[in-house]
Amino acid sequence: MIKFQNIEQSDVTRDPFEFFMTEEVLDAQTLKEIGADFPDIKKPGIYPLESLDYGPAFTRLIEEIRSCQLASIMGKKFGVDLSGLPMMITVRGRAQQKDGRIHVDTKDKVITCLLYLNEDWDDTIDGGRLRMLRGPDDIDDYAAEIPPMGGTLAAFKVTDHSWHGHEPFVGKRRYVMFNWVASEKVLERQLNRHRRSAMLKRILPFFYKGTKGAAKGDAKGQVVAAVDGGVASVQDGQGAAPAGTVQSSLPPVAQSFLACLENADLQKQPYNHWLLTNPLPEGYADEIANLPFPPPQDIEFNGRRETNNSTRVYFTKENQEKFDVCREVVEGFNHPQVRPAIERVTGADLSDGHLRIEYCQDTEGFWLEPHTDILVKKFTMLVYLLDDPNLKVAGTDIHEGPPDFKYVHSAPYGKNLGVIFIPHEHSWHGVGKRPFKGVRKSIIINFVTSEWRDKWELA
């Protein structure tokens, strides 16, 4: 079935990263048989293999993809020992307009391969051709372009600069994607993410139809309220769920955050703040921590973040296009049910709230003097991203106000822990001059008013 010799004979290109392409990995008759047995995928998106039904020819293809022979060939070509590494297999049947945005794969992936299964691809079409890019900013600055012709294999070694993408295409675009990943834990986390996405596509397809559709539209329209027997029902108005309930139809980030918010630990001294456990879905903290942004260098530590504004990173629209996890977090916190829930629990007024998310990588020597956030911030939430014993002392400090700025306690630093407070004249906080080792990774989520000057930072 798979012509392993053709793969072995393909040359690996080293610039701008390691990749290769092999044509005619499958012959025409085999491709036709696989096409007849291909899973019946009617919607865009990437689906875990385990969630699909397919026939015997497709089954044989998967068996050969999983073979030790293929792992040995790929390992030799990229200089990586793949023996013992688990493989993740996902399948795409159709593409939509937003697919193909420039991105790099997460660092948990070691090798990425795409085997295209399009029997009747029109080679005159410009869109849908995989491009191996020289950087993150220009889809036309590519080292190679690979048409998704049936039987073509594209493979690359995952690095922090293995940028790739394609021009928009809408329609049938079939492939099997298989990745060798770093560990079984990583495999399960990645598959859980794809499972959640696939489930939402089945239950709630209008989340995936661009800006149209109730769930992504104006909060005054109809929004998803519940799922009964697999059918989404809707309700009018602001879309706030009843207190204490979290609805299964919500996107994963919104669902996880709302559950966390309902169970947040309210601390009333010296002002109201809420300690959080698991505000993000499982695996998301790791994905954010693995974003390919290097920690800032040559930083001046004087107790103020704004001193180093030029090095700061945000979940901007550009970064949402490059990184799925940025987009999914933004979509979760912009869901129509989230702001009313925050207002109900905290008393914040988010009627003029615009989402801003900062990705922080604070290095050794970092500290923040006791301060209050500026009042154009109407909501502040910090989520910590790492489980590192060296960072246990790196949580956010809560203080009383002047003149002594008495230390009260610290929000615990740990993976997927966090703290919420509502900025006001008494919400003094900081990070003490306690030495820590490593990189203190976190995200800061704010809702700010329309008076915010640096609009480019907004999500």
C-alpha positions in Angstrom: 0.0 0.0 0.0 2.4 2.7 1.2 5.5 2.9 -1.1 8.1 3.2 1.6 10.9 3.2 -0.9 9.7 6.4 -2.4 9.8 8.1 1.1 13.3 6.8 1.7 14.5 8.3 -1.5 13.2 11.8 -0.9 15.6 14.5 0.0 15.2 16.5 3.2 15.3 20.3 2.7 17.1 22.1 5.6 16.1 25.7 5.0 14.2 27.4 6.6 13.6 24.2 8.6 13.7 20.5 8.0 11.0 19.1 5.7 10.4 17.0 2.6 7.7 16.0 0.2 7.1 12.7 -1.5 4.7 12.2 -4.4 3.0 8.9 -5.3 3.2 7.4 -1.9 0.0 5.6 -2.9 -0.8 4.4 -6.4 -4.1 5.4 -8.2 -5.9 2.2 -7.5 -5.0 2.2 -3.8 -6.0 5.8 -3.5 -9.4 5.0 -5.1 -10.0 2.1 -2.6 -9.0 4.3 0.4 -11.3 7.1 -0.9 -14.2 4.7 -1.0 -13.5 3.7 2.6 -12.7 7.2 3.9 -14.7 8.4 7.0 -17.9 10.2 6.2 -16.8 13.7 7.3 -19.3 16.4 6.4 -18.0 19.3 8.5 -14.7 21.2 8.5 -12.2 20.5 11.3 -9.7 17.9 12.4 -11.1 14.7 14.0 -9.4 12.1 16.2 -9.2 8.8 14.4 -11.0 7.0 17.3 -14.1 9.2 16.7 -14.6 8.1 13.1 -16.0 5.1 11.2 -14.2 3.8 8.1 -13.8 0.8 5.8 -11.1 -1.9 5.4 -8.8 -0.1 2.9 -8.6 2.9 5.2 -7.9 0.5 8.1 -5.0 -1.0 6.2 -3.6 2.5 5.6 -3.7 3.3 9.3 -1.9 0.1 10.1 1.0 0.9 7.8 1.2 4.5 9.1 1.6 3.0 12.6 4.2 0.5 11.4 7.7 0.4 12.9 9.0 0.6 9.3 7.6 4.0 8.8 8.8 5.2 12.2 12.3 4.0 11.3 12.3 5.8 8.0 11.1 9.1 9.5 13.5 8.9 12.4 16.5 8.4 10.1 15.5 11.2 7.8 15.1 13.8 10.6 17.8 12.4 12.9 15.4 11.6 15.7 14.8 8.3 17.6 11.1 7.8 17.2 11.1 4.3 18.8 8.9 4.4 21.8 7.3 7.7 21.1 3.5 7.6 20.8 1.7 8.6 17.6 -1.3 10.8 17.3 -3.5 10.3 14.2 -6.2 12.8 13.1 -8.2 13.1 9.9 -9.6 16.1 7.9 -12.3 15.8 5.3 -13.2 19.4 4.5 -11.6 22.8 4.7 -13.2 26.2 5.6 -12.3 29.8 4.9 -10.3 30.3 8.1 -8.2 27.2 7.8 -4.5 27.5 6.8 -3.5 30.4 9.0 0.2 30.7 9.6 1.3 28.8 12.6 3.9 26.5 14.2 2.9 23.2 15.8 3.1 22.9 19.6 6.5 21.9 21.0 4.9 18.6 22.3 4.9 17.4 18.7 8.2 16.0 17.4 7.4 15.2 13.7 4.3 16.2 11.7 3.2 14.3 8.6 0.3 14.9 6.2 -0.7 12.3 3.7 -3.2 13.8 1.2 -6.0 11.6 -0.1 -7.7 13.8 -2.7 -8.4 11.7 -5.8 -9.7 14.6 -7.9 -7.8 17.6 -6.7 -7.9 20.5 -9.2 -4.2 21.5 -9.6 -5.2 24.8 -11.1 -6.6 26.0 -7.7 -4.3 28.3 -5.8 -5.8 27.8 -2.3 -5.2 24.8 -0.1 -1.6 24.3 -1.1 0.6 23.8 2.0 3.4 26.3 2.1 6.6 25.9 4.1 7.3 29.5 5.2 10.4 31.5 6.1 8.6 33.4 8.8 5.3 34.2 10.6 4.2 37.3 8.8 3.9 36.6 5.0 2.0 33.6 3.4 3.8 34.5 0.1 7.3 34.2 1.6 7.6 30.4 1.2 10.4 28.0 0.5 8.2 25.3 -1.0 4.5 24.9 -1.9 2.9 21.4 -1.8 -0.3 20.7 -3.6 -2.6 18.3 -1.7 -2.7 15.8 -4.6 -3.8 12.3 -3.6 -0.9 10.2 -2.6 1.4 13.1 -1.7 3.2 13.1 1.7 4.5 16.2 3.4 6.6 15.9 6.6 8.6 18.3 8.8 10.4 18.4 12.0 8.6 20.6 14.6 10.7 23.6 15.8 9.9 27.1 17.0 10.3 28.4 13.4 8.6 25.6 11.4 6.0 28.1 10.1 3.5 26.8 7.6 0.0 27.5 6.3 -1.9 27.8 3.1 -4.1 30.2 1.1 -7.8 29.9 1.9 -9.8 27.1 0.4 -13.4 25.9 1.0 -14.4 22.4 0.1 -13.2 18.8 0.2 -9.6 18.6 1.3 -8.8 15.1 2.6 -5.7 14.1 4.6 -4.5 11.9 7.4 -2.2 13.8 9.8 0.1 11.8 12.0 2.4 13.1 14.6 5.0 11.5 16.8 4.6 13.3 20.2 6.8 13.6 23.3 4.9 11.3 25.7 1.7 9.4 26.4 0.6 12.3 28.6 1.0 14.7 25.7 -0.9 12.3 23.4 -3.9 12.2 25.8 -3.9 15.9 26.3 -3.8 16.6 22.6 -6.5 14.0 21.8 -8.7 15.5 24.6 -8.5 18.8 22.9 -9.5 17.4 19.5 -12.3 15.4 21.2 -13.7 18.5 22.7 -13.5 20.4 19.4 -15.1 17.5 17.5 -17.9 17.2 20.0 -18.7 20.9 19.7 -18.7 20.8 16.0 -21.3 18.0 16.1 -23.4 19.5 18.8 -23.0 23.2 18.0 -22.0 23.8 14.4 -22.8 27.5 14.4 -19.8 28.1 16.7 -17.7 27.3 13.6 -19.4 29.4 10.9 -17.4 32.7 11.3 -19.1 35.8 12.5 -22.6 34.7 11.6 -24.7 32.6 14.0 -26.2 33.4 17.3 -23.4 32.1 19.6 -20.7 34.4 18.1 -23.0 37.4 17.5 -24.5 40.2 19.6 -25.2 39.3 23.2 -28.7 40.7 22.7 -29.5 37.9 20.2 -30.0 34.3 20.7 -27.3 32.3 22.5 -26.9 28.7 23.3 -28.5 27.7 26.6 -28.4 24.0 26.9 -28.1 20.7 25.1 -30.9 18.2 25.5 -30.5 14.8 23.9 -27.7 16.2 21.7 -29.9 19.1 20.3 -28.9 22.7 21.2 -31.7 24.8 22.5 -31.5 28.6 22.6 -32.7 31.5 24.8 -33.1 35.2 24.3 -31.4 38.0 26.2 -28.0 38.4 27.7 -27.2 34.7 27.7 -26.3 34.3 31.4 -26.7 30.9 32.8 -28.6 30.4 36.0 -26.4 30.7 39.1 -24.5 27.5 39.8 -24.9 25.9 36.4 -22.4 25.3 33.6 -23.8 24.3 30.3 -22.3 21.6 28.2 -22.8 23.5 25.0 -20.3 26.2 25.9 -16.8 26.2 24.3 -14.3 24.5 26.5 -12.6 27.7 27.9 -15.9 29.3 28.8 -17.2 26.1 30.4 -14.1 25.6 32.5 -13.9 29.2 33.6 -17.6 29.4 34.6 -17.3 26.2 36.6 -14.2 27.6 38.3 -15.9 31.0 39.0 -18.8 29.4 40.7 -16.4 27.6 43.1 -13.9 30.4 43.5 -12.5 31.0 47.0 -13.6 34.5 48.1 -11.1 36.3 50.3 -12.4 39.5 51.9 -9.3 40.9 53.4 -8.0 43.4 52.7 -10.4 43.6 49.8 -12.5 41.1 47.8 -10.4 38.8 45.7 -11.0 35.3 44.5 -8.5 32.4 44.4 -9.0 30.1 41.4 -8.5 26.4 40.7 -8.5 25.1 37.1 -9.9 28.2 35.3 -8.6 26.8 32.0 -9.5 23.4 30.5 -7.0 20.5 31.0 -4.0 20.9 28.8 -4.5 24.6 27.9 -2.0 25.9 30.5 0.7 23.7 28.9 -0.2 24.8 25.4 0.0 28.5 26.4 3.3 27.9 28.2 4.7 26.2 25.0 3.9 29.1 22.7 7.0 29.9 20.7 7.8 33.3 22.2 11.3 33.4 23.8 11.5 35.0 27.3 12.5 38.6 27.1 16.2 39.5 27.3 18.0 42.5 28.8 15.1 43.4 31.1 15.3 46.2 33.6 13.8 45.2 36.9 12.5 48.3 38.8 9.2 47.0 40.1 7.1 48.2 37.1 5.9 46.2 34.1 5.6 49.3 31.9 9.3 49.8 32.0 9.7 46.9 29.5 6.6 47.6 27.4 8.5 46.8 24.1 8.9 43.2 25.1 5.3 42.4 26.1 3.2 39.8 24.2 -0.6 39.9 23.9 -3.3 37.6 22.4 -3.8 40.0 19.5 -5.8 39.2 16.4 -2.5 38.4 14.7 -1.5 35.9 17.4 -5.0 34.4 17.4 -4.6 33.7 13.7 -1.3 32.0 14.3 -2.0 30.0 17.4 -5.3 28.0 18.0 -4.9 28.2 21.7 -4.8 32.0 21.7 -8.0 32.1 19.6 -9.8 29.5 21.7 -9.0 31.4 25.0 -10.2 34.6 23.5 -13.4 33.0 22.1 -14.0 31.5 25.5 -13.7 34.8 27.5 -15.7 36.7 24.8 -18.6 34.2 25.0 -21.9 36.0 25.8 -22.4 34.1 29.1 -19.0 35.0 30.6 -19.3 38.7 31.3 -22.7 38.5 33.0 -21.4 35.7 35.2 -18.3 37.8 36.2 -20.6 40.7 37.0 -22.9 38.6 39.1 -20.1 37.0 41.1 -17.8 40.0 41.5 -20.0 43.0 41.1 -17.8 44.4 38.3 -19.4 46.6 35.6 -18.3 45.2 32.2 -20.8 47.0 30.1 -18.0 48.8 28.4 -15.5 45.9 28.6 -13.0 45.0 25.9 -10.9 41.9 26.3 -7.1 42.2 26.7 -4.9 39.1 27.4 -1.2 39.4 28.1 1.3 36.5 28.0 3.9 37.0 30.7 7.3 35.3 31.0 9.0 36.9 34.0 12.6 35.9 34.5 14.9 35.7 37.6 15.1 39.1 39.3 11.5 40.1 38.5 9.4 41.9 41.1 6.5 44.3 41.2 6.1 47.1 43.8 2.7 47.3 45.5 0.4 49.1 43.2 -3.2 49.3 42.0 -4.3 48.8 38.4 -5.4 51.9 36.5 -9.1 52.3 36.7 -9.7 51.9 32.9 -9.2 48.2 33.8 -12.5 46.9 35.1 -11.5 43.3 35.7 -8.1 41.6 36.4 -7.4 37.9 36.4 -4.1 36.2 36.6 -3.7 32.5 35.6 -0.3 30.8 36.4 0.9 28.2 33.9 3.7 26.0 35.4 4.1 23.4 38.0 7.6 24.1 39.1 8.8 23.9 42.7 11.2 26.7 42.1 8.2 29.0 41.4 6.2 28.3 44.6 7.2 31.6 46.0 6.2 33.5 42.8 2.5 34.1 43.4 0.8 37.5 43.4 1.0 39.3 46.8 -2.0 41.0 48.3 -1.3 44.1 50.3 -3.0 46.6 52.5 -2.7 50.2 51.3 -0.4 53.1 52.3 1.5 54.1 54.2 2.9 50.7 55.2 1.6 48.4 52.3 1.3 45.6 54.8 1.6 42.2 53.2 -1.5 40.0 53.8 -0.9 36.8 51.8 0.0 35.5 48.3 -2.1 33.8 45.7 -0.5 30.3 45.3 1.6 29.9 42.1 0.9 26.6 40.4 -0.3 25.3 37.0 -3.8 26.4 36.3 -4.2 28.3 39.5 -5.1 32.0 39.6 -6.6 35.0 41.3 -9.3 37.6 40.3 -9.7 41.1 41.7 -11.6 44.2 40.6 -9.3 47.2 40.2 -10.1 50.1 42.6 -8.3 52.5 44.8 -7.7 49.8 47.5 -6.7 46.8 45.4 -3.0 46.9 46.2 -1.0 44.0 44.9 2.5 43.1 43.7 5.2 40.5 43.6 7.8 40.6 46.3 11.6 40.5 46.0 11.7 36.8 46.6 14.3 35.0 44.6 13.0 32.3 42.2 14.6 30.2 39.5 13.2 29.7 36.0 10.6 31.6 34.1 7.4 32.7 35.9 4.8 32.1 33.1 1.3 33.4 33.4 -1.5 35.2 31.5 -3.2 38.4 32.7 -6.8 38.7 31.5 -8.4 42.2 31.7 -11.6 43.8 30.6 -10.8 47.4 29.8 -13.0 50.4 28.8 -13.1 52.0 25.4 -10.7 54.7 26.9 -7.9 52.2 26.6 -5.3 53.9 24.4 -3.3 50.9 23.0 -6.1 49.3 21.0 -3.6 47.0 19.2 -3.2 45.1 22.5 -6.9 44.1 22.5 -8.2 40.7 21.7 
